[in-house]
Amino acid sequence: MLQKRLSLIIALVVALAVAACGGSGGGGSPSAKADDCGLSTWAQAKKPVDVTFWHEMSRENEKWLTKTTAAFNASQHDVHITLVPFPNYQDLLTAYLAGLSTGKLPDLFQPEDTTVQKLIDSKSVVPVQACVDADHYPLDKLLPRATAYFSYQNVLYGMPWSLSNPILWFNKTAFVKAGLDPNKPPQTLEQVKEYSQKIVASGAAKHGIALRIEPYIFEFINAKSGSTLVNNGNGRQSRTTAATIDTPTALTIWTWWNDMVKSGLAVNTGGQTGNIDHMLAVGNGDAAMTMEASGVLGTVKAVLESGQYSTVKIDTAPLPSINGGGGVPAGDGSLWLAKAASLDKRAAAWQFIKYLSSPELQASLAVSGGFAPIRSDATTVPILANKWAAEPYYRVSYDQLTTGEENASTAGSLIGDYQGVRDAVKNAMIAMLSGGLSPAAALKQAQANATAAITTYNQRLGVS
């Protein structure tokens, strides 16, 4: 109930912001004006200019950002970055949308991939494209799929930055005990089942895999298997008006998921927000595999190196799909400029964006946190090239972003009420796994409720 009320409040705030900005276009204005970046008057600005940056980085990733920001502040005297941490993306977004009414807003902020449409609809941001144009900043080294995700009608709204995507995690020790080759991890859902059968039969672990009820895991398997989440080219051709969840592809995935749990080959670790029981299951020997985002690699490595879970030797592999292969959309964090910031602050924030987006810093972030670098030239920076050579599992998320076709599936979804869609998916999966609903019936429920959430959001904004 609390989540539902929160979603209603957020939608109302966005609707009010759109109305206040004069109109309700289909996806917000696709134009970006170079003068909005503030670079034309940057030389005359009184310096240093203080920039408030709201971020979501935590644990090892926050340590990296704090150190990196301190180095940036010390390296020059034009810009000073003040970091304001948030515990998660949802809290950051809630604070930002509330700030549209209170005026308490950052100059620069780090939202996640699911907020692109909502932020465009709010008309409260300055597209990063304005600074790209004003500064003649080259985008040719950035991964096409990374820039495509955070763009709408060829306008780059947010700079892709702390990118990750879900990958397969497995304990090599359990694989060896089960007689499986850890150098040949499963690539398809059916192979995950076969590996799980051998793991359970050998006693290498109680379950083959730990599966958390997490909608984004389904989304990425679905995308990697060639399907979309919503209509109109995943919202890229025109505004999303309905879900495309109830498909043969999704039915195959949900049937596999349900069968794995019902047979005991997988352990269902629930859908509670922030739940890490799926990772703990691998550490405790209850499961040999799980699926989780690559962005926690640094934290997981730090835990293992501390001496905990001494029998676990973690490795990673590409996320399995129905037929194997395929690519995934960009996921996780990006850098956005708030329209409420003065021209001087926008120009100053842009200097920091360029710094964080440089090949050297992208390589450093990839080494520290396991994120996928946003640019191809970061892969040749020695610290990252050496890291990948020594520990290849750090490059899996990057490979997933650079393989497979460039199409609607891998471009990712633009959805106004993305959380409403995810809630519909989660509730339907819970009904299937815990309530006995069949996969086919659960998908129909998810489809209906997700489409209802999309429709309600569009109606509130007066768009279609």
QUIPEZI-V36423 format. One record per pair of residues at least 24 apart in sequence whose C-alpha atoms are under 7 Angstrom apart, sorted by the first residue. I is the first residue (numbers start at 1). J is the second residue. If there is no record, write none. Layout:
BEGIN
I:J  I:J
END
This chain:
BEGIN
10:94  10:97  11:457  13:97  13:98  14:97  14:122  15:460  15:461  17:100  17:122  18:121  18:122  18:123  21:123  24:461  24:462  24:463  25:463  26:239  26:463  26:464  27:120  27:121  27:239  28:120  28:121  28:123  30:152  30:153  30:155  31:155  32:127  32:129  32:130  32:155  33:130  34:130  34:131  34:133  34:134  35:134  36:130  36:343  37:130  37:131  37:134  37:343  37:346  37:347  38:343  38:344  38:346  38:347  39:134  39:347  42:344  42:347  45:344  47:78  47:79  48:77  48:78  48:79  48:80  49:78  49:79  49:80  49:345  49:348  50:79  50:80  50:81  51:80  51:81  51:82  51:107  51:345  51:348  51:349  52:81  52:82  52:83  52:106  52:107  52:108  53:81  53:82  53:83  53:84  53:106  53:107  53:108  53:109  54:83  54:84  54:85  54:106  54:108  54:109  54:110  55:84  55:85  55:86  55:109  55:110  56:85  56:86  56:87  56:88  56:89  56:110  59:299  60:298  60:299  60:369  61:369  79:348  106:338  107:337  107:338  107:341  107:345  107:346  108:335  108:336  108:337  108:338  108:349  109:335  109:336  109:337  110:333  110:334  110:335  110:336  111:333  111:334  112:332  112:333  112:334  113:331  113:332  113:333  114:418  116:150  116:414  117:414  117:415  117:416  118:416  124:338  124:339  125:337  125:338  125:339  126:337  126:338  126:339  127:156  127:157  127:158  127:337  128:156  128:157  128:158  128:159  128:336  128:337  129:155  129:156  129:157  131:350  141:375  141:376  141:377  142:374  142:375  142:376  143:374  143:375  143:376  145:329  145:330  145:401  145:411  146:330  146:374  148:411  149:330  149:411  149:412  158:334  158:335  158:336  159:334  159:335  159:336  160:333  160:334  160:335  160:374  161:333  161:334  161:335  161:357  161:374  162:332  162:333  162:334  162:371  163:330  163:331  163:332  163:333  163:371  163:372  163:373  164:293  164:294  164:295  164:331  164:332  164:371  164:372  164:397  165:293  165:294  165:330  165:331  165:397  166:217  166:291  166:292  166:293  166:294  166:319  167:291  167:292  167:293  167:294  167:316  167:317  167:318  167:319  167:397  168:290  168:291  168:292  168:316  168:317  168:318  168:319  169:289  169:290  169:291  169:314  169:315  169:316  169:317  170:288  170:289  170:290  170:314  170:315  170:316  171:282  171:288  171:289  171:312  171:313  171:314  171:315  172:313  172:314  172:315  173:312  173:313  174:204  174:205  174:288  177:204  178:202  178:204  185:317  186:320  187:320  187:321  187:324  188:320  188:321  188:322  188:323  188:324  189:320  189:321  189:322  196:265  197:265  205:285  205:286  205:287  205:288  206:286  206:287  207:264  207:265  207:266  207:267  207:286  207:287  207:288  208:265  208:266  208:287  208:288  208:289  209:265  209:266  209:267  209:287  209:288  209:289  209:290  210:266  210:267  210:268  210:269  210:278  210:281  210:287  210:289  210:290  211:266  211:267  211:268  211:269  211:278  211:290  212:268  212:269  212:270  212:271  212:278  213:270  213:271  213:426  213:429  214:271  214:426  215:422  215:425  215:426  220:328  221:320  221:321  222:250  223:328  223:409  223:410  224:321  224:326  224:327  224:328  225:321  225:322  225:323  225:326  226:409  227:409  228:408  228:409  229:413  230:413  233:408  234:408  234:412  234:413  234:414  235:413  235:414  235:415  236:414  239:464  240:414  240:415  241:454  241:455  241:464  242:451  242:454  243:447  243:450  243:451  244:447  245:443  245:447  246:443  246:444  246:447  251:439  251:440  254:439  255:439  258:433  283:309  283:312  294:370  294:371  294:397  295:369  295:370  295:371  296:369  296:370  297:369  297:370  298:368  298:369  298:370  315:393  316:393  317:393  317:396  318:396  318:400  326:403  326:404  327:400  327:401  327:403  327:404  327:405  327:410  328:400  328:401  328:410  329:401  329:410  329:411  329:412  330:401  370:394  372:397  372:398  373:398  416:454  416:457  417:453  417:454  417:457  420:450  420:453  421:450  421:453  424:449  424:450
END
